[in-house]
Amino acid sequence: MAVANILVIEDDPYISDLIGLYLKREGFHYTVACNGEEGIEQFLSEPPDLVILDLMLPGADGWTVCRRIRTERATPIIILTGKGESYDKLKGFELGADDYLVKPFDPKELVARIKAVMRRTKPGFAREPVKLPDLVIDLDRYVVVCGGNELTLPPKEMELLHALASMPNRVLTREQLLDRVWGFDFEGDPRTVDVHIKRIREKIGNSEHCRIETIRGVGYKFEVSGA
């Protein structure tokens, strides 16, 4: 997972805490500003990689903050607000916002949008390769090397293997894996994970250092010795 610095400008502590929880889980660094002036000050003192911006802020409102940011940098901005009228969305995009999400929102959707915006606007945004004694997974180059041999895996198998191996010895449910690999709006059969796991196991074979363990009734764990 890439390391990116995100500035959250949001006056509701419950929402900023919720956003922070999901950002931290995904490996992002973040800071919070609770009003427009503080947001501008933090942006200027430590320019972030992306801004999550509420519109209805005390002091300088979100429109003012968005304009100020755009006079300084082309930093990606995701507007997150309760103002869902078409006029507000159009105004946000005209001011230079890269995406617009209306409250109430699904935090997983916000994370998916952050990743999409970062990939689109930041060429250097990359996910760290997973490097283990017998296995290397470079998701940005779509390369898997197992036991010194480069393997050919379809994208979803590679992403699923990366999702498991990047969190060694941690149990992930099928639902968590579906969210990470197929997206929050996947409506297919959760057992599709099982089919992909079977194919991955056939390709990577057995290793004395790591293997995918089935946790019956729950999901899967990428077990790594010594991790």
N, C-alpha and C positions, 0 to 999 in steps of 0.2 A: 504494500500500500504506500502510495506516495505521501510525503510529508508536505503539507501546505498550511500556511497561516491564514486563518479566516477571522475577520472582524465582524462580530454580531452587534448591530445597533438596534436595540430593542428595549423598551422601557418596562415591559412586563417580566418580572423575575421568574415567574413560572415558565413562561415560554422560552426565555433565554437559557434557563437551566435545562429544559427539555432538549433544546437544540444542542447545548453543550454536551449532554449525555451521549447523544448519537454521534456527534462529531468526534468525541474522545474515543468512542468504541470503534470508529472507522480509522483512527490513527491520525486525525487532523489536530493541529494546534489551533487554539482559538482564544480570543479576548472578547470582552463584552463592554459595550458603552451603553448607558441607560438614557441618554438624551442626545439630541442632534449636535450640540456644541462639543460634547465629550467625544462623540463619534468622529467629528471632523478633526479634532485635536489628535486623537489616537491614530487616525489615518495618516495625518501629516508627519507625526513623529516616528511611526513605525509602519510604513506602507505594507498592507497585507497582500495576499495573493487573490483574495476574493472577499466581497462584502455582502453580508445578509442584512437587508435594510427594511425596517418598518417605516411606514409613512406617517402614522399618527404619533409623532414624538413630541414630548414637551420641549419648549424653546424652539430651536430651528427644526422645522418639520422635515419629513423624509424627502420631499421635493427639493428643498433647499440643500440638503446634504448631497443628494444625487447630483445636482448641478455643480456643487463645489468639487466633488470628486472628479467629475468629468473635465473640469478646468485644469486639474492637476495631472491625472493619469488615466490610462485606459483600463484600469483595474476592473475585472468582471464584477457586476452587481446583480444580485438576485433580490428583487423586492418581495417581501413577505408581509402581507397586510390584510386587514379585514375589508379594505376597499376593493370590491370586486366588480364594479361597473366597467363596462367596455371603455368609457371615457377615461377612467383612471388607468386602465391597462395601456391604452394607446398613449396617454401622456407619459407613463413610465418608460415605454419603449422609445418614445421620441426624445426623452431626456438622456437616453443611453443605457437603460437597463438591459441586461442580457437575458433575464428570465423574470417571470412574475408568477407568484404563487399566493393563492387566497386562503386566509384563515377561515375556519379551522383546517388544518393541514395534517397530512400523514408524514411524520418525521422521516420515514424510509423513502418517501417520494422526494423530500427535500434533499436527502443525501444523494439520491440518484441524479437529481438535477444538478447538484454541485459538481459531481463527477463529470457529467456530460458537458457542463459549461467549461470546466477546467480542461478537459480534453480538447474542446473546440478552440479555446482562446489561449491556452498555454502549451506551446509545442514541447516545452521541457517537462511537462507534467508526466511523471512515469511511476509505475508501481515497482517497488523494490523486488528484485528476483529472490526467490526462495533458494537457499543454498544449503544442502545437506550432504553428508559423506557420499551417498550413492545417487543423489538426485539434485538436479538444478532445474528450476522452472522460471523462465524469463517470459512473463506474460506479455510484455510490450513488444518483444521480438517474436513471440509465439514459438518459443523453442523449449523443448524438454530434453534433457540429457540424463539418461538413467544407466548407471553402470558403465559410463564412458561412451554409450551409444546414443545418438540423437534419435528421438522417437517422433513419429508423425501422429499427432492427436487432433481430432476435430476441435474447433474453438470451445464448444461447451464442455467437452471432457477436460481440456486444458484449464479452463477457468474453474471447473469444479475441483480438480486436483490442486490448483493454486489456493483456492479458498480453504481447503482442508489443511494443506501443508503449511500455510502461513500462520496457522493457529495450532501448533503441535500439542498433542496430548489433551486437547480440549474437545469435549463432545459437542457436536453441532447437530441440531435436529434437521429433519428433512425440510421443514418450513424455513429455517434459517438459511439453509443452502439454496433453496429455491429463491429466496429474497436476494441473496448475494449474486447468484449466477444467472437466473432467469428473469429477475426483476420483480418488483413489488406487485405488479398487476398480472402475474402469471395465473392462468385459470385452468391449466391442464392437470393431469394426474400426478400427485406428489410422488408416486412410485417411479416416475421417470428418473428420479435421482438414483434409485436402485439399479436401473438398467445401465446408466452411465458409469456407476461405480464398478459394476461387473466388468465392463469393457476396459476401464482403466486398470483394474487388477490384472486382467489378461495381458495387458501391454507392458506394465512395469515389472511384473513378476514378483518374486520373493526377494527380500533384502534382510540382512541381519540387523540393519540399522533402523529401518522404518517400514511401516505397513499400515494399511487402512483396516481398522477394526470396526466390525458391526456392533453397535450397542442396541440389542434387541428391544424393539418397541419404542426407540427414541430416535436414533440416527446413526452417525458415524464419528469415528475419531481417528485422526492421523497420528499413530503412535510412533514416537521417536525415542530411541534409547539414549539416555543421558540428558534429555532436554527437560 
